[in-house]
Amino acid sequence: NETIDEMFRRLQTILNGLKSLGIEFSKAQNNLKILDNLPEVWEPKATTIFKARDLKVLTLDELLGALCVHEVHLNNRDQNKVKDNITLKNSETRGRK
C-alpha cells in the first residue's frame, strides 16, 4: 500500500546505489520496470502510458507526475465509493424503521 511518491523515492535510492557501483539503466528500462511492477489496478494506466508515450525519452519526473495524477483519481474514486456505501446503508437503516 505504498504511494507512488514513496515508490519513486525507494526507486531513486536503489538507482543511485546501482549508479555508484557503475550500473546504469536507460530511461526506457527504468520506465518499463516501473510500469511492469505497478499493482493490477494500475494496469489500464500503465498500458496507456506504454502505448502513448515514448519510454526512451520519458523522464522519471514525467512518469511520476502522470502516475501521481492517476493516484489522486483512484483515491477520489475510492472515497466516493465509501461515501456511497455509507449513504446506502443509512438509507436502508431508515427504511427498516
C-alpha positions as CSV (number, residue, x, y, z in Angstrom):
1,N,0.0,0.0,0.0
2,E,2.8,2.4,-0.6
3,T,2.1,5.6,-2.5
4,I,3.6,6.4,-5.9
5,D,5.8,9.1,-4.3
6,E,7.1,6.5,-1.8
7,M,7.8,4.0,-4.5
8,F,9.7,6.6,-6.5
9,R,11.8,7.6,-3.5
10,R,12.7,4.0,-2.9
11,L,13.5,3.5,-6.6
12,Q,15.7,6.6,-6.6
13,T,17.7,5.2,-3.7
14,I,18.1,1.9,-5.5
15,L,19.1,3.5,-8.8
16,N,21.6,5.9,-7.0
17,G,23.2,2.9,-5.2
18,L,23.5,1.0,-8.5
19,K,24.9,4.1,-10.2
20,S,27.6,4.3,-7.6
21,L,28.5,0.8,-8.5
22,G,28.8,1.7,-12.2
23,I,25.4,0.1,-13.1
24,E,23.1,2.4,-15.0
25,F,19.9,1.8,-16.9
26,S,18.3,3.6,-19.8
27,K,15.2,5.7,-19.3
28,A,13.2,3.1,-21.2
29,Q,14.5,0.3,-18.9
30,N,13.6,2.3,-15.8
31,N,10.2,3.2,-17.1
32,L,9.4,-0.4,-18.1
33,K,10.4,-1.7,-14.7
34,I,8.1,0.8,-13.0
35,L,5.1,0.2,-15.3
36,D,5.5,-3.6,-15.2
37,N,5.6,-3.6,-11.4
38,L,2.6,-1.5,-10.6
39,P,-0.4,-3.2,-8.9
40,E,-3.0,-4.7,-11.1
41,V,-5.5,-1.9,-10.5
42,W,-2.9,0.3,-12.3
43,E,-2.8,-1.9,-15.5
44,P,-5.0,0.4,-17.6
45,K,-3.0,3.4,-16.8
46,A,0.3,1.6,-17.3
47,T,-0.9,0.3,-20.7
48,T,-2.0,3.8,-21.7
49,I,1.4,5.3,-20.8
50,F,3.2,2.4,-22.5
51,K,1.3,2.9,-25.8
52,A,1.0,6.7,-25.8
53,R,4.5,7.8,-24.6
54,D,8.0,7.2,-25.9
55,L,9.6,5.5,-23.0
56,K,13.0,6.2,-24.4
57,V,12.6,10.0,-23.7
58,L,10.0,10.0,-20.9
59,T,11.8,11.2,-17.7
60,L,11.2,9.7,-14.3
61,D,9.7,13.0,-13.2
62,E,7.2,13.0,-16.1
63,L,6.3,9.4,-15.3
64,L,6.0,10.3,-11.6
65,G,3.7,13.2,-12.5
66,A,1.4,11.1,-14.7
67,L,1.2,8.3,-12.0
68,C,0.5,10.8,-9.2
69,V,-2.4,12.4,-11.1
70,H,-3.8,8.9,-11.6
71,E,-3.3,8.0,-7.9
72,V,-5.3,11.1,-6.9
73,H,-8.1,10.0,-9.2
74,L,-8.1,6.5,-7.8
75,N,-8.1,7.8,-4.2
76,N,-11.0,10.1,-5.0
77,R,-12.9,7.2,-6.6
78,D,-12.4,5.0,-3.6
79,Q,-13.5,7.8,-1.2
80,N,-16.7,8.3,-3.3
81,K,-17.4,4.6,-3.1
82,V,-17.1,4.7,0.7
83,K,-19.4,7.7,0.8
84,D,-21.9,6.0,-1.5
85,N,-21.9,2.8,0.7
86,I,-22.4,4.8,3.9
87,T,-25.3,6.7,2.3
88,L,-26.9,3.5,1.0
89,K,-26.5,1.8,4.4
90,N,-28.1,4.8,6.1
91,S,-31.0,4.8,3.7
92,E,-31.6,1.1,4.2
93,T,-31.5,1.5,8.0
94,R,-34.0,4.4,7.9
95,G,-36.3,2.3,5.6
96,R,-36.5,-0.5,8.1
97,K,-37.8,1.6,11.0
